[in-house]
Structures are given as C-alpha cells and as structure tokens.
Amino acid sequence: ERKQKEKKRLAEEKRLKNFKPISMTCTYSGQGGVKVFKWVFDGKNINMEGMNLKVGGEIDDGMGTTISTKKLEGRDNFQIDAVLGFIPMTMTVNFAERSSVMNTMGMSIYGTCF
C-alpha cells in the first residue's frame, strides 16, 4: 500500500510539473449588469480575481465574503459557492471547455469565456 501511495504521489508530482496554468476571463451579462472574472487554474488550485482558492477548501473574510470550492465530474471542472457582498452565487467553471455558468438570484447567466 505504501508503494502504491508513493507511485500516486510521484505521478501527481509529474503531472503538476508539466501542467501549464490555464487562464481565462469570463464575462457574465445579466439583468444586474455585467460582471467580469479572471480565472486561473494551476493544476492544483484556482485563482479567482487574485484570490487563491484551494480546491476542497473554504474562505471566510468575516466581512460578508465566503467562498468554497469543489471538484466536479470531468477534467478541470469545478463548482465555486460564493457569497460576495451578501449576494449568494454558485459558479461552475470548466477550464477544459473554457466555459462557466453563474447562478444567482434565480438566474443562470452563461459566461462568455476566452
């Protein structure tokens, strides 16, 4: 079992060493105006507008902002649950397909990502 764990760790190390960060900017246009988010995935963690988000982790700044992230099925596909300025939203960010959907206040806003 220890050998298998070591083999897994080495494979992950190699994957991260060869991983080129994926960067994309998504524009979400809805009734509440336009929001633009810059996303970067380094193979292990997500960066959202300069905030480092650990996949499977949670952030709470104590001032109305909470963010949690989790891995979804598929390659480089994640769900980010956030409360930004007391407004709850759930974003699905798929780096492999360069797509994103923001669900907030009963609306699904499909991002234009490049």
SVG drawing of the C-alpha trace seen along z (x, -y; Angstrom):
<svg xmlns="http://www.w3.org/2000/svg" viewBox="-35 -47 43 49">
<polyline fill="none" stroke="black" stroke-width="0.4" points="0.0,0.0 2.9,-2.4 4.4,-1.7 1.1,-2.5 0.8,-5.8 4.3,-6.7 3.6,-5.8 0.4,-8.0 2.3,-10.9 5.1,-10.7 2.5,-10.6 0.8,-13.7 4.2,-15.5 5.0,-14.8 1.5,-16.0 1.9,-19.3 5.5,-19.8 4.2,-19.5 1.0,-21.4 0.7,-24.8 -1.6,-27.1 -5.0,-27.7 -6.1,-31.3 -9.4,-32.6 -11.5,-35.7 -15.3,-35.2 -17.9,-38.0 -21.3,-37.4 -24.1,-39.7 -27.3,-39.7 -30.1,-42.0 -27.8,-43.1 -25.3,-44.4 -22.0,-42.9 -19.5,-41.1 -16.1,-40.0 -14.0,-37.4 -10.4,-36.3 -9.8,-32.7 -6.5,-30.7 -6.1,-27.0 -2.5,-25.9 -3.3,-22.1 -4.0,-22.2 -5.6,-25.4 -7.9,-28.1 -7.2,-31.8 -10.3,-34.0 -9.6,-37.7 -6.4,-37.4 -7.8,-35.2 -6.2,-31.8 -8.8,-29.2 -7.8,-25.7 -9.9,-23.1 -12.0,-21.5 -11.3,-24.5 -13.2,-27.4 -12.5,-31.1 -14.4,-33.5 -13.1,-37.0 -15.6,-37.8 -17.0,-40.7 -19.7,-39.1 -17.5,-37.1 -17.4,-33.3 -16.1,-31.1 -15.9,-27.3 -14.7,-25.2 -15.1,-21.6 -14.1,-19.4 -16.9,-18.2 -17.0,-15.3 -14.9,-15.7 -11.5,-17.3 -10.6,-20.6 -14.3,-21.2 -15.2,-23.0 -18.0,-24.5 -17.5,-27.6 -20.1,-28.6 -19.7,-32.2 -21.3,-34.9 -19.9,-38.2 -21.2,-41.3 -24.0,-39.2 -25.2,-38.0 -25.1,-34.2 -24.0,-32.7 -22.8,-29.4 -20.4,-29.3 -19.5,-26.3 -16.1,-26.8 -14.8,-24.3 -11.3,-25.1 -11.1,-22.2 -14.1,-23.5 -13.4,-27.2 -17.0,-27.6 -18.7,-29.0 -22.2,-29.5 -23.1,-31.8 -26.3,-31.0 -27.5,-33.9 -30.9,-35.2 -32.8,-32.6 -31.0,-33.3 -28.5,-31.2 -26.0,-33.5 -23.8,-31.8 -20.4,-33.4 -18.5,-34.3 -15.0,-32.9 -11.8,-33.3"/>
</svg>
